[in-house]
Amino acid sequence: MLGQRLEVRQGQGLVVTPQLQQAIKLLQLSNQELEAFVEAELERNPLLQRDEPDAPGEGEGAPVEAAASSETELSFEDGRSSAADEAMDVRAEDGWNDASETAAAPTAEAQAGLNDWSRVGAGGSAPDGELERPDTREATLWEHLQTQASAARLSPADLAIAHVLIDMVDEGGYLRGELMEVADRLGCGLDRVEAVLRVCHGFEPTGIMARSVPECLGLQLAERNRLDPAMQALLDNLDLLAKRDLAGLKKVCGVDGEDLAEMIGELKALTPRPGAGFGGEPAQTVVADVIVKPDPAGGWRVELNADTLPRLLVDKRYHGVVASGARSDQEKTFVAECAAQASWLVKSLDQRARTILKVSSEIVRQQDAFLAFGVECLRPLNLKTVADAIGMHESTVSRVTSNKWIATPRGLFELKFFFTAAIASVDGQSTHSAEAVRHRIKSMIEAEAAETDVLSDDAIVDILKEAGIDIARRTVAKYREALRIPPSTQRRRMLRAG
């Protein structure tokens, strides 16, 4: 028979409250997105204010709570809040639980800054009912080049070099800077930087990342199959063209007046500033979240960048004034919820800073060889290794390393850069970095001096297995193609042709 009755049951369930969702989302925000979110919270919550010691009107006896900054010593073993840790370390598969509906939830007015996370990066929320606002802004030149570099099938180390080179491109599309300086900073050879630059010269628009006007025009002519010796001589003597010394140009190019006029017409059809056609907002400068410096006592010192840490205060004195003046239940509820949410945000920002520093310190410990010797010494590393070392879940480490940058003596890198694949050894007891294996393959092929020295993919596999590296032939072929190295038959023909 059907009927109604009351039952008492005991069970366990994860309650993901809006505050917990806020703490988790704060982890994966970049410093620019975090700043936009904090600005929105400052406008919404009257009990929050920035920590500005020199600001006029700050009373001496104001009882406030400050978020952690880089000046505060961050300890991960003593005095941690277990609730804050659990709030940050939530599994990726955990979602909203119906049980959370029974939790005491703030009112809709007070939740305005917590519910809508889809547009935090824009610094505001969209009108009700609008689920998604597509980004119609035209891509900048920097974004356009970064997209092509990610799709160029470069190795992690070569991709890092490409990112550094792209950062050196000015608004006209020219590469400003010395390649030797890039090689010294990244700890690699100049020939490797030049090889990556040759790959970047294949990006669109044609002529991009050239180091001079003749090189830019030469890349465009080469694409049209018009870079013959006469045209190259014309490019090498553009100063004569600027002086309109046509007689001198005919002499150095070895052509008559009609051919010279045709060549000049072709030059006029080219684009001397290939990057000028890109609009959109200027590319924002990436600001490091973490800074790594050599420790005089040995090793490396890992610090948070204070400029990227929002410093917020909960003004308890103002809270007391407002709370004492509240008359209706609605006013009292609003003040209480603002105080609770402000306190939670301050604690969440503090725990976010601690978690980023903890993960970054472990990454630096794992990849100290890269900091000391360069990109060739990247070690195999994955999210699980870091998560197990610091006692967190992989999804937490993944959130922390998303959109976070670290400044090292070798340059500015995204935290994701330090995670590289591993290749097993023959004995099965050790592993080798995939990047180190790629470099070894490249070195063996570059050592081919004669037609008889050319190594097939199978021969490379045998050599690597003798060195203790267990690798398949298709993997060797994949790495060789990623390095833009032709197969053995083509290399043999090239050496035969001289």
N, C-alpha and C positions, 0 to 999 in steps of 0.2 A: 504494500500500500504506500502511496505517496503522502508525504507529510513534512512538516517543518520541525526541526529540533536544533538545539544548541550543542555544539561539541567543542572541546578544548584539545587542540593538537599542538605538539611540539615539533619544530622543524628548523632547518638551517637554510638561509638564503642570503645572497649578496644584495645589499640595498645600495644602489648607485644613486645617491641623492644629487640634486643640482650642484651642490657644493663640491662633491667628489668629481663630478664631471668637469667642473671648472678647474680643479687642481690638475686633472689629467690633461686637459686641453692646454693649460699654461705651459706644460712641458714641451710641447711640439711647436709652440709659436716661435718665430724668429724674433730678434730684438726689435725690429721695426713694427711687427704685428703686436708684440707685447706693449710697446709704447702707445700704439693706437688704442688698445683695449684699456690700458690704465687711464688714458685721457677720458675715455667714455665713462669709466667708473668714477673719476673725479667729478665729472659733471653731474652724475646721477646721485652720488652718495654725499650728503653734506658733511658727514663725519670724517671723510678722508681728506687729507691734504698732503702736499709734497713736503719732503724734509728739506727745508731751505733755512739753515741756521742763521744766515745773514738777512733773512727777510724781515722787514719792519713789522712790528705788531706782534711778534712772538714773545709771549710772556715767559718770565723766568720760572714760574711754578706750574706751568701747564703740564698736567699728567698725560703723557702720550706714550704710544708704543711705536717703535721704529722697526722697519723691515731690515733684514740683514744686508750688509754691504760688504765690499771686498776688504774693508778695514777691520771687520770682525773676524776673529779666528773661527774657522768653521771646523767643527769636530763631528765625526761621523760615528763615533763609538759611544760617547758619553752624552747623556742628557738629550737623546733624541726622543721626539714624540712618536710613539708607535702609531697613533691615529694619523699623523701627517704622513708617515712612511706608507701606511696602507692606502692612504688617499692617492699617493703618487704611483704606487706599484700595483696597478690593476691589470689583469690579463686582457689581451686584445679581444678574446672571444666573449668576455663578459659584457653584457649589454644592460639595458634598462630592465629592471625587475619590477613586476607589478606590486611587489611588497613595498616598494618605495612610495607608493601612493598613500600608505598608512603613516609615513613619516610626516612630522610637522613641517610643512612646506611654507615658504614665505608667500606673501600675497602677489598677485599679478603685477601690481605696480612696482614692488620691490624687486621682482625678478626680471625686470626689463633688460638689465645688463648681463644676465646669466644664461638666458635661454637661447639666444640667437648667436651661434658661433660661425655661421656660414659666411659672414661678411666682416669678421673681426679685422682682417687685413685692410679693409677699406676705411676703418675707423668709425663705423656707424652701422645702424641697422636699416634695412629696407622697409618700405611700407608693408602693412599686414597683407598676407596673401601672396606676396612675391617670394617664391621659393629660391630663385636663382637669378642673378643678374650677370649676363655674359659680359666678359671683358672685351669691349670693342676698341680698345686703345691699340694703335698701330705699334707693332713690335719695334723696339730700338735695334740699332746695329749690334750692340753688345748681346742682346737676347738672340738675335738672328744667328750670330756666329757661335754662341754657346750651344744652340740647338743643333747646328751642323757638326760641331765638334763631338757632341754626345752620340751622333749617328755615324761617326766616321770609323767605328770599329777600332779605335785606338786602345792600346793597353792602358791600365790605370796610371802608370807612370807617364806615358806619353800624353794621356789626357790631361794630367796635371800640368805638364809643360804647355800644352795648347791653351789651357785656361790662363796661365800666366801671360802668354803671348797676346791673347785676346784682350786682357786687361790693359795692354800697352798700346792698343789701337785708338787713334784719335777720331774725332767726329768726321773727318774726311776719309777715313778708311786706311790711313797709313800707320805702319808700325813704328812707334817712337821708342827707341831704347836700343841698348847693345845686347846682342845675343850672348856674348861672352859673360856679361853680368848675370844673365838668366842661368847660364850653365854653372857658374860659380855658386849662385845662390841655391840651386837645386842639387848641387853635387853630382852632376852628370857631364858628359862630354859635349863639346861644342858641336860635333858632328851629329849628335842625337837631336839637339835643339834645331839644327838646320834641317834635319830630316822631317821633324814635326812641322816646321814652317813650310816646307815644300808641300806637305799634305794640306795645310791651311790655305795655301795659294790656290788650291782647287775648290775652295768654297765660293759660293755666290755672294755678292756679285763679282764677276771676274775682275781681277786686279786688286782685290782686297788684301790688306796686310802687306802691301809692298813697302819697301823701305825708301823708295825714291820715285820720282815721276817717270824716269825712263823704265824702271822695273815694272811699274804699274801699267804703263802703255805696252810694254813688251809682253806681259801676261795676257793682255787682251788680244794682241796681234797673234800670239802663239795659239790661242784658242781658235782663231780664224785661219790658222795655217798660213799666215802672211809674214812671219818673222824670218825673212831671209837675210843674208849678210848685208845687202844694201840697206834694208830697213833698220837693221841693228846699228849700222854705222850712222844712220840718221838719228836714232835715239841717243847714241853716244855723243852727238854734237848738236844737241838742242840749243846750246848757246848761240851757235851760228844761225839757227833758224830764228831765234829771238832778234838777232841783229839783221835778219833778212839778207844774210850773205849767201845768196843762191849760188854764186860761182864757187865759193868754198865748199858748199854742200855737194854740188855736182862732182867736185874733185874727190872728196873723201868717200862719197858713196859709189862713184864709178858709174853714174847714170847720166842720161841726157836731160834736157830741160823738161820734155814731156813726161818722162818717167818720174822726175822729181816732183812735178806738179801733182801727179797721181798719188805719189806717196804722201805728200803733205795733205792732200784731200782725205786720205785714209786716217791720218792722225787726227784731223779735225772731227772725224766721226766717232772718236773714242771718248771715254769718260775719264778725265784726269782726277776726279774726286769720286770714287765709286761709293763711298759711304755717305755722301751728301743727300742721297735720295731717301734716307730713312728718317721717319718722324718719331712721334711719340715722346714720352717724357725722357729726360736724360737718365741714363743708367745710374742707379743709386750706388754709392760707394759701400762696399761690404765692410761692416765693422765687426771685428773679432769679438766673440763672446768670452774666449779664454786666451790667455797669454802665457807662452812658455818661454822661460829664460834659463840660461845656464846657471847652475848653482855654484858659487865659488867653492863650496865644500865638496863638490862632485855631484853628478847627476843633473836633474832638471827641476826647476821650480815652476809649479803650475799655479796660476792666479786667475781669478775672475776679473774681467774688464769692468771696472766700476762705472764706466760711462754707459754701459748697457743695462745696468741694474736699476730699476725704478725704486726710488726711496720714498716710501709712503709712511704716513703717521695716522694713527687713530686719535683724534682729539677728544680725550675723555672729559676735559673741562667743558668743552662746548656740548658734549653729550649730556653732561649733568644739567647744564642750563636748559637745553631743549626738553629733556625728560621731565624736569620739574615744571615746565610750562605746559606740558601736554595735558589736555582736559578730557577729550573724548577717547573712547577705546580705540578708535581707528588711528588717532594720532599716537597713542602709546604703542600700538602694534607696529606702526611705521618706524618709530624711533628705535624700538628694540630690534627690528629686523635690519635696519641700517647699521646698527652697532655690531650685530652678529656677522653680517656679511663683510663689513670692513675689517673686523678682526680676522676672519677666515682668509680674506684676500692677502692680508699682510703675512699671515703664516704660510699661505700657499706660495707666495713669492720667495719667502725665506727658504722653504723646502726645495723649491725649484732651483735656486742658486746652489744649495748644498748638493743636489743630485747631479747637476751639470758638472760641478767641480769634481765630484766623486768619479763619474764616468770618464771625464777627461783625464784625470790623474791615472786611471788604469790604462787608458789608451796610450798615454805617453810612456808608461812603464813597459807596455808590451812592444811599442815601436821605438824604443830608445835608439836602436841601431840606425833607423832612418834619420833621426835627428843628428846623429853623430857622423854618418858616412854617406847619406844621400838615398835617392830613390831605389838604388839597386839592392838595398838591404831591408826592404819592406818584408815583414814577416807575415806568414799566414795568420789571419785573424777573422773571427766571426762574432756575431752578436752573443751567441751562447757562452763563448769563452769569457767575454767581459762580464756578462750577467752573472755567471757562476762565481767569478772572482769577487764581485762586490755584493753578492747576495740579493740580486734583483731579478725581475722577470725580463725575458728577451724583449717583450713589447715595450717595456719601460726604457730600455737602452735604445731601442729603435726610435722612440719619440724624442729622447734627449739628443740623439745625433742628427735628427732631421733639422735642416735649416740653421745649424749651428756651425760657427767658424772658429778656427783656432789659429792664432798667430805664432809662428815658430821662427827660429833663426833662418830657416830655409824658405820662408814665405808663408802666405796665408792659404790655408786649406780647409775644406769642409771636413767635418768629423767622419763622414761616410768614406772619405778617401782612404782612411787607414784600414779599412776592412778589405782584405784580399783573399782570394781563394787559395786552397792548399792542394798540393800534389803529393801523393803518398810515395814513400821510398820503397825500394825493392824488399828490404827486410821487414817492412810494415811497422817499424817502431818509431819512425820519425817522418816529418813532412817537409816539403820544400815550398817556398812561395811561388805562386804561378808567375809573378813578375820576374823573379830571379831566373826561372826556367826560360822565360821568353828572352831575357837578356843573354842567356847562355846560347840559345838557338841562333840569335842574331850574330853573336860573336863567332860562332863556328862558320856561318855562311859568309861573313865578311872576311874570314881568313882564306877563302877560296881564291887562289892566285892563278890557277891554270885550269884548263878544261878537265884534266884528270882528277882535279881536287874537288870537283863539284859533288856535294853530298845529297843523296836522295832523302826523302822523308823517312824511309825505312832505315837508312844508314844512320840518320840522326837519332832515331829511336834506339838503335843498338848502342850508340855511343853514350846516350843518357842512361841507359840501363846499366852499362858498365860503371857509370859514375854513381849508381845507386838510386836513380830516379825512375820510378815506374810510370811510364807514360805511353799512351796509345798513339798509333800513327795518325789517326784522324785528329787527335789533339795537337800534334805537331803541325799538321797542315793548317789547322785553325789558327794557331799562334803565328805561323808564317804569313798567312794571308792578312792577319790583323796588323802585322808589321810591314805590310805592302811589299813583301818579297816574292818575286815570281817563282814558279816551280823549277825544279832542277833542269828539266829539258830546256827551258827558256834561258836559264842562267848559263847553261853550257853553250848555247848558240851565241849568246852575248860575248862570252870569253873567246869563242872561236873567231868572232868577227873583229876582235881586238878592241 
